[in-house]
Amino acid sequence: MEHTLRTKTQLCLLLLTAACADVESNNPECAQPESISEQTGFSLSVSLDYQSGTLDAFDLLCPDNPKKQIITSSGDAVLANWSEGIAVINRGNASYLQFIDSQFNLLKEVSLEQCNAHDIVEIGSKEFLVTCYDSAFIYSLDLEAGTAQPWLDLSAFADDDGIPEMDRAIVIDSNLYISMQMLDRHQQYKATQVGKILTLNLDDFSNSMTPESVLPQSYDLACQNPYTRIYPYQNDMLILGCVGDWTNKETMGLAVFNLQSKESTLLHSGSDLGGPVHALYVAPQSVIQTMVSVVGTDIWDIKEMSLLQIGESVEILYAYDGFSLSGLGGHDNVLFFGNRSKTQDAGLWTYDTSSHSARGAFTTTLPPHDIMIWTP
């Protein structure tokens, strides 16, 4: 399998080299977006030393003319949609959220001390739930007031260190689903057990609900250390990617969670894909695109990264040496992803899955770290 992937990678890189010449810069027909619409994409760009970041916006048809430096973010940030704009989730010790409105204005900045926010879901008019990586509590956020408070304690679902390391979240049919990494903080955040999916019904949710009236449930995933966004898959499942323990390929891969049976299975292991899964995009037709790496001696020794499309077989769409690729989004037949190499190829790239052609690099303020296409 690895030999086959390597051969396909070499062919892919030859094609991509030729495709680079097609990129047009300063196209007079390409206008910067003036407001957020379903034709708007975002690149959260972060410096190579992860000290600072900035937000760029681009028209999906004109990625070569972005609206740059909308706001400044921390060096460890990701993006999330909300109904009136885009949110920047500043993770780590910073732990604050920036809400951008439809006119690219900073509407509000909300601090979440001792949380290390990792994702948000909108549950009402300017009301959100926030997953926390460094707290056992789900936070409740009131955007109108600009405040966030611990709401629901999940320590009962944690391992011995008391914190379940909540990561991504999604709401489907009034049910909240949260991925939990279950890392061992006593062993430098090592993955020693499978990750989990927490489920919670939000039909009667209100900020005044007492935690005692909420009955969350937790279920095992078929992989360790869930790492990507969660997507609906084939009508009755969820799908996400895992990086596992970064060494054993059977602990990583793409896992699905059946919404009816509440059982999880490994759709493709790290052995099938070549390594851990860093990013995931699933089109409405349940076509899977994912970003994986080939790891050397340890987590800091990433040899190569690839963008894959998964159907009846695993097809390499784009590959690059080193820890170079980050961020993945899509619209119609076009994928958007970032190249963070120290070469002329750094920037935003597109891949048209219908014509099998790649275009890039489109300039961003800093190397892209996360990509998101806005959806209402």
C-alpha positions as CSV (number, residue, x, y, z in Angstrom):
1,M,0.0,0.0,0.0
2,E,2.7,2.5,1.0
3,H,4.7,1.7,-2.2
4,T,1.5,2.4,-4.3
5,L,0.9,5.7,-2.5
6,R,4.5,6.8,-3.1
7,T,4.3,6.1,-6.8
8,K,1.0,8.0,-7.1
9,T,2.5,10.9,-5.1
10,Q,5.4,11.3,-7.6
11,L,3.0,11.4,-10.5
12,C,0.8,13.8,-8.7
13,L,3.6,16.2,-7.9
14,L,4.6,16.3,-11.6
15,L,1.1,17.3,-12.5
16,L,1.0,19.9,-9.8
17,T,4.2,21.5,-11.0
18,A,2.6,22.0,-14.4
19,A,-0.6,23.4,-12.9
20,C,1.2,26.1,-11.0
21,A,1.9,28.0,-14.2
22,D,-1.9,28.5,-14.7
23,V,-2.4,30.7,-11.7
24,E,-3.4,34.3,-12.6
25,S,-2.6,37.0,-10.1
26,N,-4.4,40.4,-10.0
27,N,-7.2,39.2,-12.2
28,P,-9.2,42.4,-12.9
29,E,-12.5,40.4,-12.9
30,C,-11.8,39.2,-9.3
31,A,-13.2,41.5,-6.7
32,Q,-12.5,41.3,-3.0
33,P,-15.6,40.2,-1.0
34,E,-17.5,43.2,0.4
35,S,-19.7,41.1,2.8
36,I,-20.1,37.5,3.8
37,S,-22.1,35.3,1.6
38,E,-22.2,31.6,0.5
39,Q,-19.5,32.6,-2.0
40,T,-17.1,33.6,0.8
41,G,-14.2,31.5,2.0
42,F,-11.9,32.2,4.9
43,S,-8.2,31.5,5.5
44,L,-7.0,31.8,9.1
45,S,-3.3,32.4,8.5
46,V,-0.7,31.8,11.1
47,S,3.0,32.6,11.2
48,L,5.4,29.6,10.9
49,D,6.5,30.1,14.6
50,Y,2.8,30.1,15.7
51,Q,3.2,33.4,17.5
52,S,0.4,35.3,15.7
53,G,-2.3,35.0,13.1
54,T,-4.6,36.9,10.9
55,L,-7.9,36.4,9.1
56,D,-8.3,36.7,5.3
57,A,-11.5,36.4,3.2
58,F,-11.8,35.5,-0.4
59,D,-14.5,35.0,-3.1
60,L,-14.7,31.3,-4.0
61,L,-14.3,32.2,-7.7
62,C,-11.4,34.6,-7.1
63,P,-9.0,33.3,-4.4
64,D,-6.2,35.4,-5.9
65,N,-7.7,38.6,-4.6
66,P,-8.3,38.2,-0.8
67,K,-9.5,40.7,1.7
68,K,-6.5,40.6,4.0
69,Q,-5.9,41.2,7.7
70,I,-9.6,41.5,8.8
71,I,-8.4,40.9,12.4
72,T,-5.4,39.7,14.2
73,S,-5.6,36.4,16.1
74,S,-3.4,34.3,18.3
75,G,-0.9,31.8,16.9
76,D,-3.1,28.8,17.7
77,A,-6.6,29.6,16.3
78,V,-9.3,27.8,14.2
79,L,-12.5,28.9,12.5
80,A,-16.2,28.2,13.1
81,N,-19.3,29.3,11.3
82,W,-22.2,31.1,13.0
83,S,-25.4,32.3,11.5
84,E,-24.3,36.0,11.1
85,G,-20.7,35.6,10.3
86,I,-17.5,33.8,11.2
87,A,-15.9,33.1,14.6
88,V,-12.2,32.8,15.4
89,I,-11.5,30.4,18.2
90,N,-8.2,31.4,19.8
91,R,-7.0,28.3,21.6
92,G,-4.3,27.6,24.2
93,N,-3.5,30.0,27.0
94,A,-5.2,32.8,25.1
95,S,-8.7,31.2,25.1
96,Y,-10.9,33.9,23.7
97,L,-13.4,34.0,20.8
98,Q,-13.7,36.7,18.2
99,F,-17.1,37.1,16.4
100,I,-17.0,38.7,13.0
101,D,-20.2,40.0,11.5
102,S,-21.4,39.9,7.9
103,Q,-19.6,43.2,7.1
104,F,-16.2,41.9,8.4
105,N,-16.4,43.9,11.5
106,L,-15.3,42.6,14.9
107,L,-18.7,42.4,16.7
108,K,-17.4,41.1,20.0
109,E,-14.5,39.4,21.7
110,V,-15.3,37.1,24.6
111,S,-12.7,35.7,27.0
112,L,-13.0,32.2,28.4
113,E,-10.4,31.8,31.1
114,Q,-9.3,28.3,32.1
115,C,-11.2,26.8,29.2
116,N,-8.9,26.6,26.1
117,A,-11.9,26.8,23.8
118,H,-11.8,24.3,20.8
119,D,-15.2,24.6,19.1
120,I,-18.6,26.3,19.3
121,V,-22.1,25.4,18.4
122,E,-24.9,27.9,18.0
123,I,-28.0,26.8,19.9
124,G,-30.2,30.0,19.9
125,S,-30.1,33.6,18.9
126,K,-26.6,34.6,19.8
127,E,-26.4,31.8,22.3
128,F,-23.6,29.2,22.0
129,L,-22.1,26.2,23.8
130,V,-18.3,26.0,23.8
131,T,-16.1,22.9,24.1
132,C,-13.1,23.3,26.4
133,Y,-9.8,21.4,26.2
134,D,-8.4,22.4,29.6
135,S,-11.6,22.2,31.6
136,A,-14.1,19.5,32.3
137,F,-17.0,22.0,31.8
138,I,-18.9,22.8,28.7
139,Y,-19.3,26.6,28.7
140,S,-22.4,28.6,27.9
141,L,-21.8,31.8,26.0
142,D,-24.1,34.8,25.7
143,L,-22.9,36.9,22.7
144,E,-25.3,39.8,23.4
145,A,-23.8,40.2,26.9
146,G,-20.3,39.2,25.9
147,T,-20.0,36.6,28.7
148,A,-19.2,32.9,29.1
149,Q,-19.7,30.7,32.1
150,P,-19.0,27.1,33.0
151,W,-22.3,25.2,32.5
152,L,-22.1,21.4,32.4
153,D,-19.4,19.3,34.2
154,L,-18.2,16.3,32.2
155,S,-15.5,15.1,34.7
156,A,-17.6,11.9,35.2
157,F,-16.7,11.0,31.6
158,A,-13.0,11.8,32.0
159,D,-10.0,9.6,32.6
160,D,-7.9,9.7,35.8
161,D,-6.7,13.3,35.2
162,G,-10.3,14.5,35.4
163,I,-10.4,16.3,32.0
164,P,-11.8,14.6,28.9
165,E,-10.1,17.0,26.4
166,M,-13.2,18.1,24.5
167,D,-12.4,19.0,20.9
168,R,-15.0,19.4,18.0
169,A,-18.8,19.6,18.2
170,I,-21.8,19.4,15.9
171,V,-25.5,19.6,16.3
172,I,-27.8,17.3,14.3
173,D,-31.6,17.2,14.8
174,S,-31.3,19.0,18.2
175,N,-28.7,16.5,19.4
176,L,-25.2,17.8,20.4
177,Y,-22.2,15.6,19.6
178,I,-18.8,16.3,21.1
179,S,-15.5,14.5,20.4
180,M,-13.3,13.9,23.4
181,Q,-9.6,13.0,23.1
182,M,-9.2,11.3,26.5
183,L,-5.4,12.1,26.7
184,D,-3.3,11.3,29.7
185,R,-1.9,14.6,31.1
186,H,0.3,12.6,33.5
187,Q,2.1,11.2,30.4
188,Q,2.5,14.5,28.4
189,Y,-0.9,14.2,26.8
190,K,-0.3,10.7,25.4
191,A,-3.2,8.8,23.9
192,T,-3.6,5.7,25.9
193,Q,-7.2,4.8,25.2
194,V,-9.9,5.3,22.6
195,G,-11.5,8.6,22.1
196,K,-15.2,9.2,22.9
197,I,-18.3,10.8,21.5
198,L,-20.5,12.6,24.0
199,T,-24.2,13.1,23.1
200,L,-26.6,15.5,24.6
201,N,-30.2,16.4,23.6
202,L,-30.9,20.1,23.3
203,D,-34.7,20.1,22.6
204,D,-35.4,21.9,25.9
205,F,-32.1,23.8,26.3
206,S,-32.0,27.1,28.0
207,N,-29.3,28.9,29.9
208,S,-31.3,28.5,33.0
209,M,-31.3,24.7,32.8
210,T,-29.8,23.1,35.8
211,P,-27.0,20.7,35.1
212,E,-28.8,18.1,37.1
213,S,-31.6,18.0,34.5
214,V,-29.2,17.2,31.7
215,L,-28.4,13.6,30.9
216,P,-25.4,13.3,28.6
217,Q,-24.2,9.9,27.3
218,S,-20.7,8.9,26.2
219,Y,-19.7,6.2,23.7
220,D,-16.4,4.8,22.6
221,L,-14.9,5.7,19.2
222,A,-13.0,3.2,17.1
223,C,-9.8,5.2,17.2
224,Q,-7.6,7.3,19.5
225,N,-7.3,11.1,19.7
226,P,-10.1,12.4,17.5
227,Y,-8.6,15.5,15.8
228,T,-10.7,16.8,12.9
229,R,-14.1,18.5,12.4
230,I,-17.1,16.2,12.6
231,Y,-19.3,15.7,9.6
232,P,-22.6,14.0,8.8
233,Y,-22.1,10.9,6.7
234,Q,-24.5,8.8,4.7
235,N,-27.6,10.1,6.4
236,D,-27.3,8.1,9.7
237,M,-23.7,8.4,10.7
238,L,-21.0,10.9,11.8
239,I,-17.4,10.7,10.5
240,L,-14.2,12.2,11.9
241,G,-10.4,11.7,11.7
242,C,-8.0,10.6,14.4
243,V,-4.3,11.0,14.8
244,G,-4.1,8.1,17.3
245,D,-0.9,7.9,19.3
246,W,1.1,9.1,16.3
247,T,3.0,5.8,16.1
248,N,0.7,2.8,15.9
249,K,-1.3,3.2,12.6
250,E,-4.1,1.0,13.9
251,T,-4.9,3.7,16.5
252,M,-5.5,6.3,13.8
253,G,-7.6,6.8,10.8
254,L,-11.2,7.7,9.8
255,A,-13.9,6.5,12.2
256,V,-17.7,6.6,11.8
257,F,-20.3,6.7,14.5
258,N,-23.8,5.3,13.9
259,L,-26.4,7.6,15.2
260,Q,-28.9,4.8,15.7
261,S,-26.9,2.0,17.2
262,K,-24.4,4.4,18.9
263,E,-21.5,2.1,17.7
264,S,-18.3,3.2,16.1
265,T,-16.2,1.5,13.4
266,L,-12.9,2.3,11.7
267,L,-13.7,3.1,8.1
268,H,-10.0,3.3,7.1
269,S,-7.1,2.8,9.5
270,G,-3.8,4.7,9.4
271,S,-2.4,1.7,7.6
272,D,-4.9,2.2,4.8
273,L,-4.3,5.9,4.6
274,G,-0.5,6.1,5.2
275,G,-0.7,7.9,8.6
276,P,-2.6,10.1,11.0
277,V,-5.5,12.2,9.8
278,H,-5.0,16.0,10.3
279,A,-8.0,17.5,8.4
280,L,-11.2,16.3,6.9
281,Y,-13.9,17.6,4.5
282,V,-17.0,15.6,3.5
283,A,-19.1,16.9,0.7
284,P,-22.9,16.7,0.9
285,Q,-22.8,13.6,-1.3
286,S,-20.6,11.9,1.3
287,V,-17.5,12.1,-0.8
288,I,-14.5,12.1,1.6
289,Q,-11.4,14.2,1.3
290,T,-8.8,14.1,4.0
291,M,-5.3,15.3,4.8
292,V,-2.8,12.8,6.2
293,S,0.8,12.7,7.1
294,V,3.7,10.2,7.0
295,V,5.4,10.3,10.4
296,G,9.0,9.3,10.9
297,T,10.5,8.7,14.3
298,D,8.1,10.8,16.3
299,I,5.3,13.5,16.0
300,W,7.9,16.2,15.1
301,D,9.3,14.1,12.3
302,I,6.6,14.4,9.6
303,K,8.1,13.3,6.2
304,E,5.3,14.1,3.9
305,M,1.6,15.2,3.8
306,S,-1.0,14.3,1.3
307,L,-4.5,15.3,0.3
308,L,-6.6,12.2,-0.4
309,Q,-10.0,11.5,-1.9
310,I,-11.6,8.3,-0.6
311,G,-14.1,6.3,-2.5
312,E,-13.8,2.7,-3.6
313,S,-10.0,3.3,-3.5
314,V,-7.7,5.9,-1.9
315,E,-6.5,8.5,-4.5
316,I,-3.8,11.1,-3.8
317,L,-4.8,14.5,-5.1
318,Y,-1.9,16.5,-3.8
319,A,1.3,15.8,-1.9
320,Y,4.1,17.8,-0.4
321,D,7.3,17.1,1.6
322,G,7.4,17.8,5.3
323,F,4.9,19.2,7.8
324,S,3.5,21.5,5.0
325,L,-0.3,21.2,4.6
326,S,-3.0,22.6,6.8
327,G,-6.6,23.5,6.6
328,L,-9.2,21.9,4.3
329,G,-12.6,23.1,3.0
330,G,-14.8,22.7,0.0
331,H,-17.6,24.0,-2.2
332,D,-19.2,22.2,-5.1
333,N,-16.3,20.4,-6.8
334,V,-13.5,22.6,-5.5
335,L,-11.4,22.0,-2.5
336,F,-9.5,24.7,-0.7
337,F,-6.4,24.0,1.4
338,G,-3.2,25.6,2.7
339,N,0.5,25.0,1.9
340,R,2.7,26.1,4.8
341,S,6.1,25.3,3.3
342,K,9.0,27.7,3.2
343,T,8.9,27.8,-0.6
344,Q,7.2,29.7,-3.4
345,D,4.4,27.1,-3.1
346,A,3.3,28.5,0.3
347,G,-0.3,29.9,0.3
348,L,-3.8,29.0,-0.6
349,W,-4.4,26.2,-3.1
350,T,-7.5,24.8,-4.9
351,Y,-8.2,21.4,-6.4
352,D,-11.0,20.9,-8.8
353,T,-12.2,17.3,-8.4
354,S,-14.1,17.3,-11.7
355,S,-11.1,18.3,-13.8
356,H,-8.5,16.8,-11.5
357,S,-6.5,20.1,-11.6
358,A,-4.7,22.0,-8.9
359,R,-4.1,25.8,-8.8
360,G,-1.9,27.8,-6.5
361,A,-0.3,29.3,-4.7
362,F,-2.6,32.2,-4.0
363,T,-1.1,34.7,-1.6
364,T,-2.3,35.0,1.9
365,T,-1.1,37.3,4.7
366,L,0.6,34.5,6.5
367,P,0.8,30.7,5.7
368,P,-2.8,29.2,5.9
369,H,-3.5,27.3,9.0
370,D,-7.3,26.7,8.8
371,I,-9.8,27.0,5.9
372,M,-13.5,27.4,6.1
373,I,-16.3,28.1,3.6
374,W,-19.1,30.1,5.2
375,T,-22.5,28.5,5.4
376,P,-25.6,30.1,7.1
